[in-house]
Amino acid sequence: MDKSDRLQKLHRVFKTGRRHSYLSLAEYFDCSTVSVKRYIKEMRDLFNAPTHHDRSGGEFCYLPREEKELELPGVWLTAEEVQGLATILVILNDIEHGFVGKDIALVEKQIARILQARGIDITKFQEKIQFLPMRKHTLPGKSYSVLAQALLQEKRILITYEDYSGHRSQRSVSPLKVVFYQDNWYLQAYCHKREALRSFMISKMMQATILGDPIASVSKGDQLAHYRQSYGIFAGQVSHEAKLRFLPRVAREVANQSWHESQQGEWQGASYLLTLPYSDDRELLRDILSYGKDVQVLAPDSLKNRIHEESSRMCKLYEETLTE
């Protein structure tokens, strides 16, 4: 830990308002009490820190009135924290440049200056950290700016939304939260047309206009119940429980994956049984099919039938192609 990091951490310890002994500080910094005394002296000498030594208890603290006025120079983060923040900035830019790139450009410059002062080049992060998103949709910049404004002002918006079949419809929605899920951005909102919570892919919002009305009041509990109980981005109230048996070739890989926070897994010999709640089966269907012959749906029957239907259509498609 370098000097600036050490003093920054000591400043944070004293800012809590609690009293600290030489021994407790030595344990915190994993050093000797002699070193702690030197750190405190440096705080006084370099920053005129208002450290107070209570000789009766042998403890140190900041003087209450003066500590509020003490601000250490610069954006006062440790080197490790600055590196972590720089990494996050690179990741955000890589995930979707059009969504956040322009908004964080100034912050990125500030972080780059701080890193440079510490002898760290931000370009190293950009060279060594990369995200390769798949099936990413391009975001409509104008819709995003309107959406961001509506979220902050808690106002309803009128959106023109295009579904996967190309059909467009207008909906008045109360925006609640923006979510980045599987390489794409979604808006979680209350749809006033359907009178229910819904998820909208932001890239499919052809137009968005802020309305004057405030958003509908939806409790956090109701939001969690809808968006977190079931599998996938479409979520909804749990109506089914899927039981999937993954065969030995992929069992270990699946056992290390998190499909849902309420999932249950158990080994059945060399196979792995995964149980999870779901409501809308569209996303689950695609994910199961991606494992092909290495997974078997055990329950419910409705999901088994859906897999059978889709598999039959696929086989028929190729059978027709091969016979031509």
N, C-alpha and C positions, 0 to 999 in steps of 0.2 A: 504494500500500500504506500503510495507516494505521499509527500507532505501535504499537498492540497486536499487529497482525499481524506487524510487523517484528521485535519483540522475541520473539514466540512462535517465529518461524522461526529466529532466532539461537539461542534456547534449544535447539531441536531439533538444530541443527548441532553445538553443544557436547556435547549428550547422547550423541552417537555415540562419544565418547571419543577421537576423532582430533584431531590438532593442525591448526590453520588459521592461515595467514599473513594479514596485512592485504590482500595482493593477491588471494589466493584468495577471501576473503570479499567483497571489492569486486566480483569477477567474478560471484559467486553472487547478490549483491543488485543487480548492475548499477548501482553507484554509485562514488563516489570513496573512497579510503582514509581521507580526513578524515571522511567520513560514517560509515565503519565504526568509527572510534575513538569517535565520538559514540554510536553504538549500544551499544558495549561499556560505555561509561561509564554510560549510562542503565540497563543491566542491573544494574550494581553499585549505583547510587544508589537505584533503585526496589525492587530485589528482593534486594539483597545477594548477587548471584550470585558464586559462587566461581571467577571467571575467573583464570587464571594465565598470566602472560606469560613465556615462556621467552626471555630476552634473547639467549641464545647462538644460537638458531635464528630468533629474531624471530617466534615462533608463539604462538597462544593456545589454551588448552584449559580444561576444568573440572578442579579438583582432585578426584582420584578419590573420596575418602571423602565430601567435602562435597556433590558434585553429586547423590548419591543422595537427600539430604535436601531438596534444593531442588524445591519444587512451586510453579509459578506459580498465581496465584489464578483461581478459576472453572473452568468446563469450557474448557480452553485450546485452542481451535480458532481458525483464522483466520476472518475474515468470509466469505470465499469458501467455506471448508469448511462453516461453519454453514449458509450458504444452500443448499449442495448437500445437506446432511443434511436440512434442512427440506423441500426439494423431494422427497426420497425419502420422507419421512413422508407428505407430501400424496399422492404417487403410491400408496403402500401403502394408505392409507385409501380412495382412489378405486377401486383395483383390487378390493378386497373388504373392505368395512368390517367385516363380521361375523367375518372370519378373523383380522385383526390389529389392528383399530381399538382395542378395549379394552386390548389388551396394550401398545400404544405410547402410550396417552393421557398417561401421566405423563411419558414421555420428550418427547413433543410439547410439553408445558407448559414443561419445562426449556429446550428449544430456543427456544420462543417468548420466554421471558424474556431469553435471551442476544441474540436478534435485536432485541428491543425496546431493550435497553441500547445496541445499535449503531444505533438509529434505523430499524430495519427491521420492517415489520409482516407477520407470517406470513399474514394474511388475503389479502395481495396474491398469495401463491403459490397459495392456494386459488382465487382468482378467475381467475388466468391459466393455471393448469395443470389440465387435465381429461382424464380417460380415459372413453371411452364403450364399455364392454364389450358384446359381442354374444353372445347365446345363453348368458349366464352362468347357472350353476346356483346355487341357494341352498345354503349350507353348513349342515349340521347341527351346531349349536354344541357339543352334548354329545360327539359323535363326535370333533370336532376336539380338545377338551381331552384326551380319552383318548389320542388319537393323538399329540399333542404330548408328553404324559407318557411314553408308550411309546418314542418316538424318543429322548428324553433318557436314559431308563433302560435302553435297548437291550433291551426285553422284547417277547416275542411278543404278538400280540393276536388275539382271536377276533372276526371281523366277520360281520355279516349283510349280504350284498351283493345289490343288485337290478340285474339287467342291463337292457338296453334293451327287452327284450320283457316286462319286469315279473316275470320269474322270480327268486325269492330263493333264496340258498344260503348256508350257513355255511362259513367258511374260516378256518383258522389260518394267519396270515402273520407273517413277520418284517419289520417296517417298516425300510426303509433310507434313504429320502429323500422329501421332499415337493417337488413340482415345480409351478410355475405355467406352464401351457401353453395358449395360445390362449383366454385369459379364464376358464380353469377350473383348479382344483387337483387334482393327481393324487398318489397314493402309489405310489412304486416300492418293491416288496417281493418277498420270496421266498415263494411260495405253497406251503405244505406239502402241500396237496391235490394240486396239479399237479406238485409237485417241480420247479418252474421259476420263473424271474423273471417277474413280471407287473406291469402298471400298472393301478391301480384309481382310478376317479374318486371323489374323497372325498364328493361330494354324493350318491353312490349307496350310501354306507355307512349303512344304516338303524340299525345298532347296532354298538358296539365295546366290547370288554372286555379289560382287560390280563390276560395269563396269567403264571404264575410263571416259565416257562422263558425262558432268554436267547435272543436272536435267533440265527438260523443264521449261520454265518460265510461271507460271500460277499466275495471279494477285489474290490478296486477295479477290477482289470483285467477280471474277469468282468462286473462291472456296466457298465463302459464298453463292453465288447464287445457286450453285449446292448442297452443303451439308446442307444448313440451310432452304431453301425455302419449302421443302417438308417433309412429315412425314417419320420417320424411318431412319435406317442406310444407306439404298440404295439411298434415297433422289432423286436428279435429278430435272430438271425443272418442275415446277408445271403444271400438265395437267388435274387434276380433283379436285373437292371439295366434300369431304364426309360429309354427314349430318347423324348423328347418334342420335337416340332417346333412351335414357336410362330410363328404367322403374323405378317406385318409389323405388323398393327394393335396387337398387344400385345408384340411381340418386345423392344422397348427397355425396357419396364416389367419384363419377366421377367429380362432380362439384368442388371438392377440388384438383383434379389432373391436372398436366400440361402435355398434350400430345404433344403440339407443340407451339412454341412461337407466331404463328399467329392464334392460335385457337380462336374461338368465342363460347360463351356459353350463353344459356338463359333458364329460367325455363318456362315450359309449364304445368301449374298445378303442379302436384307432379312429373312429368317427367322432364328430363333435355335434352335439345337439344345441341349437340356438333357439331360444324362445323370446319373442318380443311382441309388444302391443302395436296395433295399427288400426287405422280407420279407412283412409283412402288407399287403395292398393296399387295405384298407377306407378308410383316410384318404386315400391317394393317389388312389383312385378319385373321391372327392368333390371333391378339389382340381382334378383334371383336368376333371371335368364342369363346374366353376364357370367355366371358360374357353370352354365351348361350342364353337362352330365355329372358334375362333381357335387351337386346338391339335389336333395329330394325333399319336397314339401310333404310333411306328415299331416298337417292340419292348418286351417280348417278345410273342409271339402270344397268350399267356394273358391279358395285360393288354388287348390289343386286343379280344379276345373279350368280356371283362368290360365294357368300355366300350360295345361294340356291343349287348350284351344289355340293359344299363341304358338306353341311348338308345332301343332298340326298345320297351322297356316304357313309357318316357315318351311316346313318339310314340303308342303304342297307347292310352294313357290319354286323351290329348287328342283322338285320332281318335274314340274312343267318345263323348266329351263333345260334340264338334262335330256328330256325326251325329244326336244325340238331338233 
